[in-house]
């Protein structure tokens, strides 16, 4: 299926303050596209979780965002990428309550629940790429 | 360093979070609040989050931990003013804030706090 990219951009996610900028950017794009408040809040929260993971576990990276159009639907797609250590056991990482750090273990699984599409691409030593999509 | 102001109202402390919190700010608040509870012997803490348009797992954890900490220090915490969209998102995220008392707004939260403190 054809996916048109209507708008796109990129944002560095290196330090903790960038997490705030990432969610502000997500909020701005989502509200420009007329996303409903509840959906927007879910997307922004997912962005916050993933951006924090990028900083804390990935050692910093980038967030690429796109406004896409597919079969008449508009959606927001975000890619979080880092060159960090990667995730060895993705099944475990996507288990509620499991954490390799000191968090609650809700970041990855919670973010997955808050969006329509979630794709995790990672391997040890290969960095992590997470793509999320929320349709409007 | 950036700080969230803590106001004293009689035996209660009032915190109104009005900025998009980054993690360090949330951690500072936790430290400042416990310090103020201990210095003022406050019996209750009201945290007004009506201006927060997002609560993620980090901020949620900070709120839960402030609530637990203040209980240990003999003060009750009420989290007030959570926006409906934030509440829906939190539950979906998997964070139900067990042990955290909530009220719809500052006024209702204050009423509950007064009752609780009077009952002790």
gemmi code that builds the backbone of each chain (N, CA, C; Angstrom):
import gemmi

chains = {
    "A": [
        ("UNK", (0.834, -1.205, 0.000), (0.000, 0.000, 0.000), (0.865, 1.249, 0.000)),
        ("UNK", (0.398, 2.236, -0.742), (1.149, 3.481, -0.851), (1.060, 4.327, 0.410)),
        ("UNK", (2.202, 4.739, 0.866), (2.226, 5.665, 1.992), (2.851, 6.963, 1.521)),
        ("UNK", (2.090, 8.038, 1.601), (2.643, 9.350, 1.253), (3.149, 10.048, 2.499)),
        ("UNK", (4.298, 10.668, 2.364), (4.824, 11.452, 3.479), (4.520, 12.925, 3.206)),
        ("UNK", (3.660, 13.508, 4.023), (3.266, 14.902, 3.817), (4.236, 15.900, 4.461)),
        ("UNK", (4.804, 15.484, 5.565), (5.722, 16.358, 6.309), (6.702, 15.471, 7.047)),
        ("UNK", (7.878, 15.974, 7.297), (8.804, 15.172, 8.097), (9.843, 16.071, 8.755)),
        ("UNK", (10.495, 15.520, 9.734), (11.526, 16.278, 10.437), (12.290, 15.370, 11.364)),
        ("UNK", (13.263, 15.942, 12.012), (14.096, 15.149, 12.900), (14.510, 15.983, 14.101)),
        ("UNK", (14.733, 15.310, 15.200), (15.047, 15.993, 16.448), (16.085, 15.169, 17.203)),
        ("UNK", (17.122, 15.828, 17.678), (18.127, 15.105, 18.462), (17.560, 14.775, 19.837)),
        ("UNK", (17.787, 13.558, 20.284), (17.340, 13.140, 21.617), (18.577, 12.642, 22.363)),
        ("UNK", (19.328, 13.589, 22.913), (20.625, 13.234, 23.500), (20.604, 13.294, 25.025)),
        ("UNK", (19.997, 14.383, 25.529), (19.979, 14.581, 26.981), (18.535, 14.645, 27.468)),
        ("UNK", (18.427, 14.587, 28.797), (17.121, 14.530, 29.427), (16.164, 15.652, 28.976)),
        ("UNK", (16.689, 16.864, 28.824), (15.836, 17.982, 28.392), (15.254, 17.757, 27.000)),
        ("UNK", (15.943, 16.967, 26.185), (15.449, 16.677, 24.841), (14.160, 15.858, 24.886)),
        ("UNK", (13.962, 15.122, 25.986), (12.734, 14.341, 26.136), (11.538, 15.297, 26.159)),
        ("UNK", (11.714, 16.417, 26.869), (10.654, 17.432, 26.931), (10.425, 18.015, 25.532)),
        ("UNK", (11.532, 18.312, 24.820), (11.401, 18.876, 23.472), (10.727, 17.882, 22.522)),
        ("UNK", (11.054, 16.601, 22.673), (10.465, 15.575, 21.804), (8.956, 15.523, 21.995)),
        ("UNK", (8.509, 15.566, 23.266), (7.059, 15.484, 23.440), (6.371, 16.776, 23.029)),
        ("UNK", (7.059, 17.920, 23.188), (6.456, 19.179, 22.717), (6.316, 19.167, 21.203)),
        ("UNK", (7.325, 18.640, 20.540), (7.279, 18.542, 19.082), (6.128, 17.625, 18.646)),
        ("UNK", (5.991, 16.480, 19.322), (4.917, 15.533, 18.999), (3.552, 16.182, 19.210)),
        ("UNK", (3.435, 16.929, 20.307), (2.164, 17.595, 20.601), (1.824, 18.613, 19.519)),
        ("UNK", (2.830, 19.353, 19.084), (2.624, 20.397, 18.085), (2.130, 19.777, 16.763)),
        ("UNK", (2.833, 18.746, 16.302), (2.447, 18.132, 15.030), (1.053, 17.514, 15.150)),
        ("UNK", (0.817, 16.805, 16.245), (-0.459, 16.112, 16.412), (-1.617, 17.099, 16.465)),
        ("UNK", (-1.421, 18.226, 17.150), (-2.541, 19.172, 17.234), (-2.721, 19.904, 15.906)),
        ("UNK", (-1.631, 20.148, 15.185), (-1.762, 20.742, 13.842), (-2.580, 19.842, 12.924)),
        ("UNK", (-2.458, 18.536, 13.141), (-3.186, 17.588, 12.292), (-4.589, 17.320, 12.825)),
        ("UNK", (-4.944, 17.985, 13.902), (-6.299, 17.866, 14.436), (-6.558, 16.580, 15.202)),
        ("UNK", (-5.536, 16.016, 15.797), (-5.729, 14.788, 16.572), (-6.566, 15.074, 17.816)),
        ("UNK", (-7.466, 14.161, 18.151), (-8.302, 14.323, 19.353), (-7.418, 14.335, 20.605)),
        ("UNK", (-7.917, 15.032, 21.625), (-7.105, 15.249, 22.821), (-6.627, 13.944, 23.473)),
        ("UNK", (-7.541, 12.969, 23.594), (-7.145, 11.725, 24.264), (-6.069, 11.003, 23.445)),
        ("UNK", (-6.269, 10.946, 22.133), (-5.290, 10.285, 21.257), (-3.956, 11.010, 21.297)),
        ("UNK", (-4.053, 12.328, 21.292), (-2.847, 13.160, 21.336), (-2.077, 12.919, 22.633)),
        ("UNK", (-2.810, 12.835, 23.729), (-2.173, 12.614, 25.027), (-1.476, 11.250, 25.050)),
        ("UNK", (-2.136, 10.257, 24.460), (-1.523, 8.921, 24.406), (-0.250, 8.950, 23.570)),
        ("UNK", (-0.322, 9.610, 22.424), (0.860, 9.669, 21.554), (2.011, 10.392, 22.254)),
        ("UNK", (1.704, 11.538, 22.863), (2.751, 12.327, 23.521), (3.383, 11.531, 24.672)),
        ("UNK", (2.554, 10.774, 25.379), (3.069, 9.968, 26.485), (3.976, 8.853, 25.957)),
        ("UNK", (3.555, 8.225, 24.856), (4.396, 7.182, 24.242), (5.731, 7.777, 23.796)),
        ("UNK", (5.676, 8.966, 23.201), (6.897, 9.640, 22.747), (7.814, 9.913, 23.945)),
        ("UNK", (7.231, 10.333, 25.053), (8.009, 10.622, 26.248), (8.735, 9.370, 26.746)),
        ("UNK", (8.014, 8.251, 26.783), (8.620, 6.991, 27.242), (9.769, 6.577, 26.328)),
        ("UNK", (9.521, 6.638, 25.021), (10.526, 6.137, 24.082), (11.723, 7.078, 23.996)),
        ("UNK", (11.455, 8.392, 24.071), (12.556, 9.349, 24.038), (13.440, 9.165, 25.274)),
        ("UNK", (12.809, 8.916, 26.419), (13.596, 8.693, 27.633), (14.449, 7.438, 27.495)),
        ("UNK", (13.853, 6.374, 26.940), (14.625, 5.145, 26.714), (15.827, 5.410, 25.820)),
        ("UNK", (15.603, 6.241, 24.790), (16.687, 6.564, 23.861), (17.845, 7.219, 24.613)),
        ("UNK", (17.508, 8.124, 25.539), (18.548, 8.820, 26.304), (19.193, 7.880, 27.334)),
        ("UNK", (18.334, 7.215, 28.114), (18.838, 6.458, 29.264), (19.508, 5.145, 28.850)),
        ("UNK", (18.845, 4.399, 27.966), (19.376, 3.078, 27.603), (20.177, 3.098, 26.309)),
        ("UNK", (19.803, 4.003, 25.401), (20.467, 4.027, 24.100), (21.671, 4.947, 24.070)),
        ("UNK", (21.854, 5.716, 25.138), (22.968, 6.663, 25.174), (22.753, 7.845, 24.251)),
        ("UNK", (21.506, 8.112, 23.905), (21.190, 9.248, 23.034), (20.991, 8.802, 21.599)),
        ("UNK", (20.161, 9.561, 20.871), (19.880, 9.219, 19.481), (19.050, 10.300, 18.834)),
        ("UNK", (18.139, 9.897, 17.979), (17.306, 10.872, 17.266), (15.872, 10.397, 17.185)),
        ("UNK", (14.986, 11.366, 17.009), (13.598, 11.052, 16.720), (13.280, 11.621, 15.341)),
        ("UNK", (12.942, 10.744, 14.404), (12.503, 11.191, 13.082), (10.984, 11.124, 13.071)),
        ("UNK", (10.345, 12.195, 12.635), (8.883, 12.154, 12.611), (8.346, 12.398, 11.207)),
        ("UNK", (7.185, 11.850, 10.953), (6.543, 12.002, 9.655), (5.037, 12.142, 9.835)),
        ("UNK", (4.451, 12.994, 9.023), (2.993, 12.991, 8.895), (2.724, 12.196, 7.624)),
        ("UNK", (2.031, 11.070, 7.765), (1.848, 10.200, 6.608), (0.378, 10.105, 6.222)),
        ("UNK", (0.177, 9.661, 4.985), (-1.178, 9.496, 4.490), (-1.253, 8.157, 3.782)),
        ("UNK", (-2.220, 7.369, 4.198), (-2.372, 6.052, 3.590), (-3.860, 5.755, 3.441)),
        ("UNK", (-4.284, 5.453, 2.251), (-5.703, 5.195, 1.941), (-6.604, 6.256, 2.565)),
        ("UNK", (-6.236, 7.499, 2.393), (-7.084, 8.592, 2.871), (-6.953, 8.877, 4.360)),
        ("UNK", (-6.181, 8.040, 5.071), (-6.006, 8.282, 6.504), (-4.724, 9.061, 6.754)),
        ("UNK", (-4.795, 9.947, 7.739), (-3.606, 10.686, 8.137), (-3.072, 10.053, 9.423)),
        ("UNK", (-1.792, 9.961, 9.529), (-1.205, 9.405, 10.746), (0.114, 10.071, 11.079)),
        ("UNK", (0.543, 9.853, 12.290), (1.848, 10.357, 12.720), (2.751, 9.164, 12.962)),
        ("UNK", (3.940, 9.234, 12.395), (4.876, 8.122, 12.578), (6.159, 8.686, 13.162)),
        ("UNK", (6.665, 8.020, 14.179), (7.903, 8.450, 14.806), (8.880, 7.292, 14.874)),
        ("UNK", (10.106, 7.596, 14.522), (11.173, 6.587, 14.640), (12.183, 7.070, 15.671)),
        ("UNK", (12.406, 6.240, 16.681), (13.429, 6.537, 17.690), (14.612, 5.635, 17.399)),
        ("UNK", (15.740, 6.246, 17.137), (16.898, 5.403, 16.801), (18.111, 5.791, 17.625)),
        ("UNK", (18.833, 4.767, 18.040), (20.072, 5.026, 18.768), (21.105, 3.990, 18.364)),
        ("UNK", (22.337, 4.281, 18.708), (23.446, 3.368, 18.388), (23.926, 2.709, 19.674)),
        ("UNK", (23.018, 2.556, 20.605), (23.369, 2.014, 21.917), (23.588, 0.505, 21.888)),
        ("UNK", (23.576, -0.121, 23.055), (23.899, -1.546, 23.164), (22.852, -2.480, 22.547)),
        ("UNK", (21.658, -1.928, 22.246), (20.615, -2.789, 21.703), (19.973, -3.642, 22.783)),
        ("UNK", (18.984, -4.429, 22.376), (18.245, -5.257, 23.333), (18.437, -6.718, 22.939)),
        ("UNK", (18.918, -7.514, 23.896), (19.211, -8.914, 23.580), (17.928, -9.739, 23.494)),
        ("UNK", (17.078, -9.597, 24.484), (15.862, -10.401, 24.532), (14.654, -9.485, 24.371)),
        ("UNK", (14.163, -9.354, 23.137), (13.079, -8.390, 22.897), (11.764, -8.872, 23.522)),
        ("UNK", (11.612, -10.195, 23.617), (10.371, -10.704, 24.215), (10.300, -10.290, 25.690)),
        ("UNK", (11.430, -10.427, 26.358), (11.510, -10.038, 27.766), (11.324, -8.527, 27.913)),
        ("UNK", (11.959, -7.765, 27.010), (11.872, -6.300, 27.084), (10.446, -5.815, 26.885)),
        ("UNK", (9.634, -6.653, 26.202), (8.244, -6.250, 25.968), (7.298, -6.891, 26.977)),
        ("UNK", (7.842, -7.287, 28.116), (7.028, -7.841, 29.194), (6.770, -6.750, 30.231)),
        ("UNK", (5.498, -6.595, 30.614), (5.147, -5.605, 31.629), (5.937, -5.845, 32.904)),
        ("UNK", (6.528, -4.794, 33.432), (7.170, -4.903, 34.738), (8.620, -5.338, 34.688)),
        ("UNK", (9.092, -5.748, 33.503), (10.493, -6.133, 33.423), (11.333, -4.900, 33.089)),
        ("UNK", (12.416, -4.718, 33.782), (13.287, -3.595, 33.464), (14.744, -3.977, 33.651)),
        ("UNK", (15.572, -3.441, 32.756), (17.006, -3.674, 32.906), (17.604, -2.556, 33.749)),
        ("UNK", (16.831, -1.504, 33.940), (17.325, -0.365, 34.707), (16.624, -0.278, 36.041)),
        ("UNK", (16.310, 0.949, 36.437), (15.678, 1.124, 37.740), (14.233, 1.600, 37.587)),
        ("UNK", (13.718, 1.545, 36.369), (12.361, 2.041, 36.116), (11.300, 1.042, 36.543)),
        ("UNK", (10.087, 1.308, 36.102), (8.959, 0.462, 36.467), (8.780, -0.671, 35.473)),
        ("UNK", (9.496, -0.595, 34.363), (9.309, -1.601, 33.328), (8.034, -1.395, 32.540)),
        ("UNK", (7.580, -0.144, 32.481), (6.346, 0.139, 31.744), (6.597, 0.935, 30.482)),
        ("UNK", (7.825, 1.437, 30.313), (8.104, 2.329, 29.193), (7.791, 1.718, 27.842)),
        ("UNK", (8.440, 0.611, 27.555), (8.299, -0.020, 26.240), (6.906, -0.616, 26.053)),
        ("UNK", (6.469, -1.395, 27.026), (5.160, -2.046, 26.905), (4.039, -1.025, 26.951)),
        ("UNK", (4.206, -0.016, 27.822), (3.187, 1.030, 27.920), (3.084, 1.797, 26.614)),
        ("UNK", (4.235, 2.166, 26.065), (4.242, 2.914, 24.802), (3.566, 2.090, 23.713)),
        ("UNK", (3.821, 0.799, 23.713), (3.203, -0.057, 22.690), (1.678, -0.030, 22.789)),
        ("UNK", (1.172, -0.028, 24.021), (-0.280, 0.001, 24.203), (-0.902, 1.331, 23.796)),
        ("UNK", (-0.099, 2.391, 23.790), (-0.647, 3.727, 23.559), (-0.696, 4.117, 22.076)),
        ("UNK", (-0.158, 3.270, 21.226), (-0.139, 3.617, 19.797), (-0.823, 2.528, 18.974)),
        ("UNK", (-1.057, 2.805, 17.689), (-1.735, 1.831, 16.827), (-0.754, 0.811, 16.259)),
        ("UNK", (0.440, 1.282, 15.929), (1.443, 0.363, 15.382), (2.758, 0.564, 16.115)),
        ("UNK", (3.449, -0.542, 16.335), (4.678, -0.499, 17.115), (5.645, -1.502, 16.514)),
        ("UNK", (6.821, -1.052, 16.166), (7.792, -1.962, 15.577), (9.146, -1.778, 16.264)),
        ("UNK", (9.679, -2.892, 16.745), (10.958, -2.857, 17.461), (12.000, -3.599, 16.648)),
        ("UNK", (13.066, -2.898, 16.316), (14.132, -3.487, 15.510), (15.449, -3.270, 16.259)),
        ("UNK", (15.987, -4.340, 16.803), (17.192, -4.201, 17.623), (17.952, -5.521, 17.686)),
        ("UNK", (19.219, -5.421, 18.015), (20.042, -6.606, 18.271), (21.216, -6.144, 19.118)),
        ("UNK", (21.798, -7.061, 19.887), (22.927, -6.653, 20.731), (24.026, -6.010, 19.894)),
        ("UNK", (24.454, -4.830, 20.307), (25.526, -4.135, 19.602), (25.089, -3.419, 18.334)),
        ("UNK", (23.812, -3.536, 17.999), (23.329, -2.964, 16.740), (22.438, -1.729, 16.955)),
        ("UNK", (22.327, -1.271, 18.181), (21.450, -0.136, 18.430), (19.988, -0.557, 18.435)),
        ("UNK", (19.113, 0.421, 18.609), (17.680, 0.137, 18.682), (16.918, 1.109, 17.800)),
        ("UNK", (15.958, 0.576, 17.070), (15.084, 1.409, 16.246), (13.646, 1.035, 16.570)),
        ("UNK", (12.910, 1.998, 17.075), (11.505, 1.750, 17.396), (10.649, 2.700, 16.579)),
        ("UNK", (9.702, 2.138, 15.856), (8.795, 2.953, 15.048), (7.386, 2.847, 15.607)),
        ("UNK", (6.764, 3.980, 15.833), (5.383, 3.979, 16.294), (4.517, 4.781, 15.327)),
        ("UNK", (3.267, 4.369, 15.202), (2.328, 5.107, 14.364), (1.024, 5.268, 15.117)),
        ("UNK", (0.474, 6.443, 15.035), (-0.863, 6.664, 15.585), (-1.679, 7.330, 14.487)),
        ("UNK", (-2.789, 6.692, 14.148), (-3.654, 7.224, 13.084), (-4.648, 8.219, 13.655)),
        ("UNK", (-4.992, 9.190, 12.821), (-5.934, 10.210, 13.285), (-7.341, 9.822, 12.853)),
    ],
    "B": [
        ("UNK", (19.478, 26.355, 40.335), (18.798, 25.213, 39.716), (17.284, 25.455, 39.689)),
        ("UNK", (16.641, 24.978, 38.657), (15.209, 25.146, 38.494), (14.458, 24.370, 39.577)),
        ("UNK", (13.430, 25.015, 40.147), (12.680, 24.407, 41.238), (11.189, 24.662, 41.063)),
        ("UNK", (10.369, 23.755, 41.549), (8.929, 23.984, 41.570), (8.572, 24.560, 42.934)),
        ("UNK", (7.872, 25.722, 42.978), (7.589, 26.346, 44.267), (6.644, 25.519, 45.144)),
        ("UNK", (6.902, 25.554, 46.432), (6.056, 24.872, 47.409), (5.486, 25.931, 48.344)),
        ("UNK", (4.166, 26.049, 48.389), (3.540, 27.060, 49.244), (3.039, 26.411, 50.518)),
        ("UNK", (3.136, 27.155, 51.609), (2.606, 26.636, 52.863), (1.269, 27.300, 53.149)),
        ("UNK", (0.256, 26.475, 53.454), (-1.063, 26.993, 53.823), (-1.426, 26.341, 55.134)),
        ("UNK", (-1.129, 27.029, 56.240), (-1.388, 26.440, 57.550), (-0.581, 25.172, 57.717)),
        ("UNK", (-1.290, 24.069, 57.991), (-0.563, 22.820, 58.214), (-0.393, 21.993, 56.930)),
        ("UNK", (-0.749, 22.622, 55.813), (-0.614, 21.911, 54.536), (0.398, 22.576, 53.615)),
        ("UNK", (0.920, 21.770, 52.725), (1.803, 22.299, 51.681), (1.088, 22.156, 50.337)),
        ("UNK", (1.219, 23.176, 49.508), (0.566, 23.145, 48.200), (1.609, 23.275, 47.098)),
        ("UNK", (1.562, 22.307, 46.198), (2.479, 22.329, 45.058), (1.646, 22.378, 43.788)),
        ("UNK", (1.869, 23.397, 42.985), (1.159, 23.464, 41.714), (2.181, 23.281, 40.601)),
        ("UNK", (2.034, 22.193, 39.893), (3.000, 21.913, 38.820), (2.495, 22.554, 37.536)),
        ("UNK", (3.241, 23.554, 37.073), (2.760, 24.304, 35.915), (3.698, 24.238, 34.726)),
        ("UNK", (4.755, 23.470, 34.866), (5.698, 23.401, 33.757), (5.751, 21.976, 33.225)),
        ("UNK", (6.202, 21.857, 32.004), (6.445, 20.546, 31.428), (7.691, 20.003, 32.123)),
        ("UNK", (7.488, 19.049, 33.035), (8.582, 18.623, 33.902), (9.586, 17.727, 33.213)),
        ("UNK", (10.837, 18.085, 33.303), (11.848, 17.114, 32.921), (12.217, 16.322, 34.168)),
        ("UNK", (12.925, 15.234, 33.968), (13.111, 14.266, 35.045), (13.808, 14.845, 36.272)),
        ("UNK", (14.834, 15.663, 36.037), (15.584, 16.197, 37.167), (14.711, 17.101, 38.027)),
        ("UNK", (13.817, 17.849, 37.366), (12.904, 18.734, 38.078), (11.979, 17.915, 38.986)),
        ("UNK", (11.538, 16.783, 38.480), (10.677, 15.901, 39.265), (11.433, 15.360, 40.477)),
        ("UNK", (12.680, 15.025, 40.281), (13.487, 14.509, 41.390), (13.756, 15.593, 42.432)),
        ("UNK", (14.012, 16.833, 41.936), (14.215, 17.950, 42.864), (12.990, 18.165, 43.732)),
        ("UNK", (11.820, 18.056, 43.099), (10.576, 18.294, 43.828), (10.435, 17.289, 44.972)),
        ("UNK", (10.750, 16.058, 44.678), (10.663, 15.009, 45.695), (11.549, 15.360, 46.894)),
        ("UNK", (12.750, 15.806, 46.602), (13.696, 16.159, 47.656), (13.230, 17.383, 48.442)),
        ("UNK", (12.801, 18.426, 47.704), (12.357, 19.661, 48.340), (11.146, 19.421, 49.240)),
        ("UNK", (10.227, 18.585, 48.747), (9.000, 18.359, 49.509), (9.271, 17.641, 50.827)),
        ("UNK", (10.063, 16.604, 50.774), (10.347, 15.880, 52.017), (11.084, 16.794, 52.998)),
        ("UNK", (11.949, 17.627, 52.454), (12.670, 18.586, 53.295), (11.693, 19.565, 53.960)),
        ("UNK", (10.724, 20.069, 53.161), (9.755, 21.020, 53.715), (8.826, 20.370, 54.731)),
        ("UNK", (8.422, 19.121, 54.474), (7.554, 18.417, 55.423), (8.273, 18.325, 56.767)),
        ("UNK", (9.530, 17.997, 56.691), (10.275, 17.819, 57.924), (10.492, 19.151, 58.644)),
        ("UNK", (10.736, 20.227, 57.894), (10.980, 21.521, 58.536), (9.714, 22.169, 59.067)),
        ("UNK", (8.563, 21.956, 58.370), (7.338, 22.659, 58.759), (6.384, 21.770, 59.541)),
        ("UNK", (6.718, 20.495, 59.718), (5.813, 19.514, 60.328), (4.446, 19.531, 59.654)),
        ("UNK", (4.430, 19.685, 58.347), (3.154, 19.719, 57.623), (2.420, 18.394, 57.794)),
        ("UNK", (1.097, 18.462, 57.874), (0.294, 17.255, 58.037), (-0.231, 16.740, 56.711)),
        ("UNK", (-0.171, 17.601, 55.707), (-0.715, 17.175, 54.417), (-0.048, 17.889, 53.254)),
        ("UNK", (-0.068, 17.238, 52.093), (0.512, 17.820, 50.886), (-0.517, 17.719, 49.766)),
        ("UNK", (-0.763, 18.839, 49.107), (-1.648, 18.834, 47.948), (-0.797, 19.054, 46.711)),
        ("UNK", (-0.887, 18.140, 45.777), (-0.149, 18.323, 44.531), (-1.164, 18.555, 43.420)),
        ("UNK", (-1.160, 19.774, 42.899), (-2.119, 20.133, 41.861), (-1.487, 19.900, 40.490)),
        ("UNK", (-2.021, 18.920, 39.766), (-1.434, 18.614, 38.453), (-2.384, 18.996, 37.317)),
        ("UNK", (-3.308, 19.929, 37.607), (-4.301, 20.286, 36.579), (-3.665, 20.918, 35.345)),
        ("UNK", (-2.472, 21.477, 35.495), (-1.820, 22.083, 34.336), (-0.954, 21.081, 33.571)),
        ("UNK", (-0.832, 19.875, 34.105), (0.006, 18.872, 33.419), (-0.809, 18.202, 32.319)),
        ("UNK", (-0.325, 18.314, 31.080), (-1.098, 17.690, 29.999), (-0.562, 16.312, 29.645)),
        ("UNK", (0.361, 15.825, 30.441), (0.888, 14.486, 30.225), (1.550, 13.987, 31.500)),
        ("UNK", (1.259, 12.752, 31.869), (1.985, 12.112, 32.974), (2.498, 10.781, 32.441)),
        ("UNK", (3.783, 10.638, 32.346), (4.327, 9.367, 31.863), (4.771, 8.524, 33.053)),
        ("UNK", (5.401, 7.391, 32.797), (5.702, 6.477, 33.897), (6.707, 7.093, 34.876)),
        ("UNK", (7.581, 7.953, 34.382), (8.555, 8.569, 35.287), (7.876, 9.537, 36.261)),
        ("UNK", (7.048, 10.430, 35.708), (6.342, 11.395, 36.556), (5.356, 10.669, 37.472)),
        ("UNK", (4.700, 9.643, 36.940), (3.775, 8.847, 37.743), (4.480, 8.195, 38.921)),
        ("UNK", (5.665, 7.689, 38.649), (6.445, 7.040, 39.706), (6.872, 8.060, 40.753)),
        ("UNK", (7.205, 9.264, 40.286), (7.608, 10.323, 41.207), (6.436, 10.694, 42.124)),
        ("UNK", (5.239, 10.786, 41.549), (4.052, 11.126, 42.346), (3.791, 10.027, 43.386)),
        ("UNK", (3.870, 8.774, 42.945), (3.645, 7.664, 43.873), (4.702, 7.661, 44.978)),
        ("UNK", (5.916, 8.007, 44.614), (6.974, 7.956, 45.619), (6.881, 9.114, 46.608)),
        ("UNK", (6.451, 10.297, 46.132), (6.212, 11.422, 47.045), (5.117, 11.046, 48.042)),
        ("UNK", (4.077, 10.416, 47.513), (2.955, 10.025, 48.358), (3.397, 9.040, 49.440)),
        ("UNK", (4.191, 8.065, 49.060), (4.685, 7.083, 50.019), (5.633, 7.696, 51.036)),
        ("UNK", (6.527, 8.548, 50.525), (7.496, 9.208, 51.403), (6.809, 10.073, 52.448)),
        ("UNK", (5.813, 10.858, 51.998), (5.183, 11.770, 52.954), (4.377, 10.978, 53.988)),
        ("UNK", (3.830, 9.844, 53.572), (3.106, 9.016, 54.539), (4.060, 8.551, 55.643)),
        ("UNK", (5.232, 8.160, 55.243), (6.235, 7.732, 56.229), (6.590, 8.891, 57.161)),
        ("UNK", (6.513, 10.118, 56.612), (6.838, 11.295, 57.412), (5.597, 11.880, 58.078)),
        ("UNK", (4.542, 11.071, 58.181), (3.338, 11.460, 58.900), (2.572, 12.607, 58.236)),
        ("UNK", (2.605, 12.652, 56.917), (1.790, 13.639, 56.198), (1.009, 12.909, 55.101)),
        ("UNK", (-0.203, 13.367, 54.851), (-1.031, 12.761, 53.804), (-0.820, 13.516, 52.499)),
        ("UNK", (-0.819, 12.809, 51.393), (-0.712, 13.477, 50.099), (-1.998, 13.301, 49.297)),
        ("UNK", (-2.447, 14.381, 48.680), (-3.566, 14.291, 47.751), (-3.097, 14.826, 46.410)),
        ("UNK", (-3.334, 14.067, 45.368), (-3.026, 14.529, 44.021), (-4.339, 15.021, 43.420)),
        ("UNK", (-4.375, 16.271, 43.026), (-5.653, 16.827, 42.565), (-5.562, 17.379, 41.146)),
        ("UNK", (-6.714, 17.355, 40.481), (-6.860, 18.043, 39.198), (-6.371, 17.293, 37.978)),
        ("UNK", (-6.254, 15.981, 38.061), (-5.763, 15.260, 36.884), (-6.741, 15.402, 35.709)),
        ("UNK", (-6.219, 15.788, 34.566), (-7.060, 15.931, 33.382), (-7.561, 14.561, 32.933)),
        ("UNK", (-8.823, 14.493, 32.444), (-9.385, 13.206, 32.018), (-8.513, 12.462, 31.004)),
        ("UNK", (-7.975, 13.178, 30.016), (-7.151, 12.511, 28.997), (-5.890, 11.911, 29.625)),
        ("UNK", (-5.379, 12.586, 30.637), (-4.187, 12.095, 31.330), (-4.530, 10.822, 32.113)),
        ("UNK", (-5.707, 10.832, 32.762), (-6.135, 9.668, 33.537), (-6.316, 8.452, 32.623)),
        ("UNK", (-6.960, 8.662, 31.481), (-7.191, 7.567, 30.528), (-5.852, 6.986, 30.071)),
        ("UNK", (-4.926, 7.883, 29.760), (-3.612, 7.458, 29.275), (-2.831, 6.696, 30.339)),
        ("UNK", (-2.890, 7.188, 31.563), (-2.163, 6.542, 32.668), (-2.616, 5.104, 32.871)),
        ("UNK", (-3.924, 4.904, 32.832), (-4.463, 3.563, 33.047), (-4.021, 2.644, 31.908)),
        ("UNK", (-4.081, 3.172, 30.686), (-3.665, 2.361, 29.542), (-2.167, 2.050, 29.588)),
        ("UNK", (-1.435, 2.999, 30.098), (0.011, 2.813, 30.254), (0.306, 1.700, 31.263)),
        ("UNK", (-0.645, 1.460, 32.165), (-0.473, 0.410, 33.156), (-0.149, 0.953, 34.534)),
        ("UNK", (-0.322, 2.270, 34.683), (0.020, 2.918, 35.939), (-1.266, 3.358, 36.634)),
        ("UNK", (-1.645, 2.654, 37.686), (-2.904, 2.998, 38.340), (-2.669, 3.724, 39.658)),
        ("UNK", (-1.411, 4.035, 39.953), (-1.046, 4.792, 41.159), (-1.658, 4.219, 42.435)),
        ("UNK", (-1.402, 2.968, 42.759), (-1.951, 2.411, 43.993), (-1.392, 3.165, 45.201)),
        ("UNK", (-2.231, 3.389, 46.182), (-1.776, 4.068, 47.398), (-1.731, 5.574, 47.279)),
        ("UNK", (-2.069, 6.107, 46.101), (-2.073, 7.556, 45.939), (-3.520, 8.048, 46.014)),
        ("UNK", (-3.777, 8.982, 46.941), (-5.129, 9.537, 47.051), (-5.299, 10.647, 46.044)),
        ("UNK", (-6.461, 10.686, 45.408), (-6.706, 11.727, 44.408), (-8.031, 12.415, 44.693)),
        ("UNK", (-8.137, 13.649, 44.222), (-9.400, 14.377, 44.291), (-9.505, 15.184, 43.009)),
        ("UNK", (-10.757, 15.585, 42.695), (-10.963, 16.260, 41.407), (-10.323, 17.640, 41.345)),
        ("UNK", (-10.361, 18.364, 42.457), (-9.748, 19.704, 42.441), (-9.179, 20.045, 43.813)),
        ("UNK", (-8.547, 21.196, 43.900), (-7.858, 21.603, 45.124), (-8.841, 21.685, 46.295)),
        ("UNK", (-10.020, 22.250, 46.032), (-11.003, 22.435, 47.098), (-11.414, 21.095, 47.712)),
        ("UNK", (-11.758, 20.150, 46.838), (-12.174, 18.831, 47.336), (-11.005, 18.138, 48.033)),
        ("UNK", (-9.834, 18.303, 47.478), (-8.656, 17.672, 48.065), (-8.393, 18.210, 49.461)),
        ("UNK", (-8.549, 19.515, 49.612), (-8.340, 20.175, 50.898), (-9.351, 19.673, 51.926)),
        ("UNK", (-10.612, 19.504, 51.487), (-11.649, 18.987, 52.393), (-11.259, 17.610, 52.921)),
        ("UNK", (-10.848, 16.747, 52.007), (-10.479, 15.384, 52.402), (-9.296, 15.404, 53.360)),
        ("UNK", (-8.293, 16.233, 53.027), (-7.105, 16.316, 53.882), (-7.478, 16.758, 55.288)),
        ("UNK", (-8.317, 17.793, 55.375), (-8.729, 18.307, 56.696), (-9.384, 17.222, 57.524)),
        ("UNK", (-10.288, 16.462, 56.856), (-10.986, 15.388, 57.559), (-10.002, 14.343, 58.057)),
        ("UNK", (-9.093, 13.973, 57.198), (-8.147, 12.915, 57.558), (-7.253, 13.344, 58.708)),
        ("UNK", (-6.774, 14.572, 58.614), (-5.868, 15.070, 59.645), (-6.612, 15.214, 60.975)),
        ("UNK", (-7.893, 15.662, 60.907), (-8.695, 15.817, 62.121), (-8.970, 14.464, 62.770)),
        ("UNK", (-9.040, 13.426, 61.945), (-9.368, 12.093, 62.463), (-8.187, 11.391, 63.111)),
        ("UNK", (-7.023, 12.037, 63.117), (-5.848, 11.359, 63.666), (-5.507, 11.816, 65.069)),
    ],
}
model = gemmi.Model(1)
for chain_id, residues in chains.items():
    chain = gemmi.Chain(chain_id)
    for i, (resn, *xyz) in enumerate(residues, 1):
        res = gemmi.Residue()
        res.name, res.seqid = resn, gemmi.SeqId(i, " ")
        for name, pos in zip(("N", "CA", "C"), xyz):
            atom = gemmi.Atom()
            atom.name, atom.element = name, gemmi.Element(name[0])
            atom.pos, atom.b_iso = gemmi.Position(*pos), 0.0
            res.add_atom(atom)
        chain.add_residue(res)
    model.add_chain(chain)
structure = gemmi.Structure()
structure.add_model(model)
structure.setup_entities()
